[in-house]
Amino acid sequence: MAKPYLEGQDIELRPPELATDTAPSSAFIAYTINKLKNEGESFDYIILLEPTSPLRDVYDIDHSIEMLLDHPVAESLLSVVRAEDANPSFMVTISDNGLMKPYLADTVGGMRRQDINDVYYFEGTVYISKCSTFLEKRTFLHKKTLSYVVPKWKSFEIDDMTDFIIIEALMREKMNGTFSKHN
């Protein structure tokens, strides 16, 4: 078990090369797993909870852990949300002369939302992996990755001031009981 931080202790910072804007999270996660292993700590799983996803709650963490532990094959889990407004079936590219072309070759207009396949995108609520699998693959996403689907309102991440304002409003509504764990 990891030792808790006690006030007055020096906090060890990650190495400078892992603290840049371009350093991948996977490098720091692997560094941390290996560092703890070298210090005699042993963990079966790693959970990444990014601070830019503040709408997650204890239910999301507990339920996603239970899902992964109960699954007979999965070795990792990523949270996703259904792409409602930005489904690739409704996306286009724009040529140099300004003309649009469907992003997906088989979606040449006339598509109804009810007729398209659901697609999902990674949204950052929770990432979990077996430590051994993460060290081997250096990613949470591979052939044995389970999905944890969150509702749209939980999928917002803070990357700029607009996101902050939206999340602040959603948190107010969450505290007022507008949203439940599942909607």
C-alpha positions in Angstrom: 0.0 0.0 0.0 1.3 3.5 -0.9 2.4 5.6 2.0 0.2 8.6 2.7 1.7 12.1 2.4 2.2 13.7 5.8 2.5 17.5 6.2 6.0 18.6 6.3 7.3 15.8 4.1 9.1 16.6 0.8 7.0 15.8 -2.1 8.9 14.0 -4.8 8.3 15.6 -8.2 8.4 13.6 -11.4 11.6 13.8 -13.5 11.7 17.0 -15.6 11.6 15.1 -18.9 8.2 13.7 -17.8 6.8 17.0 -16.7 6.7 18.8 -20.1 3.7 19.7 -22.1 4.6 17.2 -24.7 5.5 14.3 -22.4 2.9 11.5 -22.8 0.9 10.5 -19.7 1.8 6.9 -20.4 5.5 7.6 -19.8 4.8 9.0 -16.3 2.4 6.2 -15.5 5.0 3.6 -16.4 7.7 5.5 -14.5 5.4 5.5 -11.4 4.5 1.8 -11.6 8.2 0.9 -11.9 9.3 3.3 -9.2 6.8 1.9 -6.7 7.8 -1.7 -7.8 11.5 -0.9 -7.1 10.5 0.4 -3.7 8.9 -2.9 -2.8 5.3 -1.7 -3.4 3.0 -4.1 -5.3 -0.2 -3.2 -7.1 -2.4 -5.2 -9.5 -4.1 -2.2 -11.1 -3.5 1.5 -11.8 -6.3 4.0 -12.0 -5.8 7.4 -13.6 -8.2 10.1 -12.5 -7.4 13.3 -14.4 -8.3 16.6 -12.6 -9.8 18.0 -15.9 -12.8 15.6 -15.4 -14.4 16.9 -12.2 -17.9 15.6 -12.8 -17.0 12.0 -12.0 -18.1 10.8 -8.6 -17.5 7.9 -6.3 -20.1 5.8 -8.1 -18.1 6.1 -11.4 -14.9 5.0 -9.8 -16.4 2.1 -7.8 -18.7 0.9 -10.6 -15.9 0.9 -13.2 -13.6 -1.0 -10.9 -16.3 -3.6 -10.3 -17.0 -3.9 -14.0 -13.3 -4.6 -14.8 -12.8 -7.0 -11.9 -15.9 -8.9 -12.8 -15.1 -9.2 -16.5 -13.6 -12.5 -17.5 -11.2 -11.2 -20.2 -10.8 -7.4 -20.0 -7.4 -6.1 -18.7 -8.2 -2.4 -18.8 -11.2 0.0 -18.9 -11.7 3.4 -20.5 -14.7 5.7 -20.0 -16.5 6.8 -23.1 -19.6 8.8 -24.1 -21.9 8.4 -27.1 -21.2 10.9 -29.8 -24.6 12.5 -30.3 -23.9 15.8 -32.0 -20.6 15.0 -33.6 -21.2 11.6 -35.1 -18.7 11.1 -38.0 -21.7 10.3 -40.2 -22.5 14.0 -40.2 -18.9 15.3 -40.5 -17.3 16.7 -43.6 -13.9 17.8 -44.8 -13.4 21.1 -46.6 -11.2 21.2 -49.7 -8.8 24.0 -50.6 -11.5 25.5 -52.9 -14.1 25.5 -50.0 -16.2 22.6 -51.2 -17.4 20.0 -48.7 -16.8 16.3 -48.9 -18.4 13.7 -46.5 -15.8 12.5 -44.0 -17.1 8.9 -44.3 -17.5 7.8 -47.9 -20.8 6.1 -47.4 -22.6 9.2 -45.8 -23.6 11.3 -48.7 -26.3 13.4 -47.1 -29.9 12.5 -46.3 -28.8 10.6 -43.1 -31.3 10.6 -40.3 -29.9 10.5 -36.7 -32.2 7.5 -36.0 -30.5 5.5 -38.8 -26.8 5.9 -37.9 -24.8 3.6 -35.8 -23.8 4.7 -32.3 -20.1 5.7 -32.0 -18.3 6.7 -28.8 -15.3 8.8 -27.9 -12.9 8.8 -25.0 -13.8 11.4 -22.5 -11.5 11.1 -19.5 -13.7 10.2 -16.5 -11.7 7.1 -15.6 -8.8 5.0 -16.9 -8.0 1.6 -15.3 -5.4 -1.0 -16.3 -3.7 -4.1 -14.9 -0.2 -2.8 -14.1 1.4 -5.6 -16.0 -0.6 -5.0 -19.1 0.1 -1.2 -19.0 3.8 -1.8 -18.7 3.7 -4.2 -21.6 1.5 -2.1 -23.9 2.1 1.4 -22.6 -1.6 2.3 -23.2 -5.0 1.8 -21.7 -6.5 1.0 -25.1 -6.0 -2.4 -26.7 -7.9 -5.5 -27.7 -8.9 -6.3 -24.0 -10.2 -2.8 -23.1 -13.7 -2.6 -21.6 -15.9 0.5 -22.0 -17.5 2.4 -19.2 -20.2 4.6 -20.8 -20.9 7.9 -19.0 -23.9 10.2 -19.6 -23.2 13.3 -21.8 -23.3 15.7 -18.8 -20.4 13.9 -17.1 -18.2 13.9 -20.2 -17.2 17.6 -20.1 -13.6 18.3 -19.4 -11.9 21.6 -18.3 -9.5 22.6 -21.1 -10.4 26.3 -21.3 -12.6 29.0 -19.7 -15.7 28.0 -21.7 -15.4 24.5 -20.3 -15.0 25.8 -16.8 -18.2 27.9 -17.1 -20.2 24.9 -18.5 -18.9 22.5 -15.8 -19.6 25.0 -13.0 -23.2 25.2 -14.2 -23.5 21.4 -14.5 -22.1 21.0 -10.9 -24.7 23.4 -9.6 -27.4 21.3 -11.3 -25.9 18.1 -10.0 -26.0 19.5 -6.5 -29.7 20.5 -7.0 -30.5 17.0 -8.0 -31.1 17.6 -11.7 -28.8 14.7 -12.6 -28.5 11.3 -11.1 -25.6 8.9 -11.4 -27.0 7.2 -14.4 -28.6 10.0 -16.6 
